[in-house]
Amino acid sequence: MLLFGIVKVLLFSVYVIHLTSSTKEFDRLKSMVKHLENRLNTEGEFRDEDIAEITIRLDGIDKVLNATNKKRHPVPSAATTAGQIDFKTLDTLEEDFMRLRVAFTEEKSEAVRVRREIPKIEKKLFFLNEDVESYCKVAVNNTDQLLTNFETVKHVSEDNLITSENGLKILQSMAEQVQQNTKQNENIATFITYLHSHMEVLLYPTSCKSLRDMNIIGNGIYELRQVSHVYCDQTTDGGGWIVFQRRLNGKTDFYRNWTAYKNGFGDLDGEFWIGNDHLSLLTSDGEHELRIEIEDFEGNSAYAKYSKFKIYPEEDNYKLKVSGYSGTAGDSLEWHYGMMFSTYDRDNDSDWSNCAEINHGAWWYKGCQYSNLNGKYYNQPGITNTSGINWYHWKKKYYCLKEVEMKFR
């Protein structure tokens, strides 16, 4: 009975492996579909809330402007004179009002786009669900047939199973069924891969974290709704990080002008800066964390993490908001809090000199810096220079680093 026992073990193992694999894949897939459906159901609600909030803010500013303008152009009987009005405040309000008007228009356009797309996405999800159910039924039928055959042969003696024509047919049928199950599982795996990529396109994830929530856990380049391509770190400290700067070997020149830093440059697989416009857009909503990882030429590494991080738009010269330090590298960035971004052709620092030019970089310089991660790449150990890639509080000197990666989530 040894041969029959081996056959039983092998067939049952194949059955368990295939069934377990299929069940896990389909459970994961259904979870993704459910996540997508929930996102779709709440998308319109979120857009409505955003538009309502902007409308309230616009109405409030409009009332203030109307009241102030009446004082600026008083009627003859009015007691108030024009000299009593703070026209500078009025001009500021008018600028804010115009900025909100633009934001409101963009928000309305985005809401229209989303509402137009939702029916199409729901229709695709409906057909995707049908396909999932169809594949589930096929998988169940295959495994049921395999179990039926197994129940038939387990009551047949080994001699009869091997010598009888009927026994050989049963074994051959079971072998074919196993092959069909294997092929079917390969088809299912291919189909699931297709669904993964297709559903990513359906919802245009807004961050690496939203991809991580959809169980997309591989490091690499992904497409987001706001930005065409970003590099996602899905493994460090829980994943979900959008990498916006990387220094590795000095092959990419980081001594660039305002426009280059505004639009971004470099290679996402190598050294790059994502672009201040993208950085401002991606950190505009909600709270974000910042993580900076540094390494010296001796192989030592450290990190700095901040619980709050935001970059303001270009109208504010990409002003930096950062606080809540923790980590092993020391805090060399919070001193730059509130500073505007500077390049050699756009001096926004508080020093009498041009810090970007002196330090051969582009940064949120103050007077001038405790960190300079876009500085000059010195490709040799032991160099100390304020124009290099610095993080002062790690080594308590302006040591020029070998590698840097900046990311947020």
MOZIMO-V449481 format. One line per field, one symbol per residue. phi: phi as a letter, one per 20 degrees, with the letter a starting at -180 (. if undefined). psi: psi as a letter, one per 30 degrees, with the letter a starting at -180 (. if undefined). A space follows every 50 residues. Layout:
phi = ???
psi = ???
//
This chain:
phi = .fffffggffffffgffffffffffffffffffffffffffegfffffff ffffffffffffffffffffffcffgefefeffeeeffffffffffffff gfffffffffffffffeggfffffffffffffffffffffffffffffff ffefeefffffeefffffffffffffffffffffffffffffgffgffff fgdlgeaffffffemedefqecddfecgbcededdflnmneeedbbccbn fdfdecegffffenancfeceacfofffffffdfdmececccdcbeeene cbbcccfcbbdfffgdllgecbanfbpdenedcffegneefccfdbeded efdeffffelbbaefdbdadbbfdffeeeafnfcafeeedbgffdlaefe fecbbdbbb
psi = geeeeeeeeeeeeeeeeeeeeeeeeeeeeeeeeeeeeeeeffeeeeeeee eeeeeeeeeeeeeeeeeeeeeeiklefkfklfffkjfeeeeeeeeeeeee eeeeeeeeeeeeeeeefeeeeeeeeeeeeeeeeeeeeeeeeeeeeeeeee eefffkleeeeeekeeeeeeeeeeeeeeeeeeeeeeeeeeeeeeeeeefe eefikflfeeeefggjgkkaklklefkeklkkjgekhfagkjkfkkkefg fkkgilaeeefefllakffbklkfkeeeeeefgfkakklkkkklkafggk lllkkkfkkkkllefghhkkjklhklaffljgeffgkfllkklfgjjglg lfljeeeeghaklikdhelfkhfgakjjhklgkjkffajkiefeghlikj lekkkkll.
//
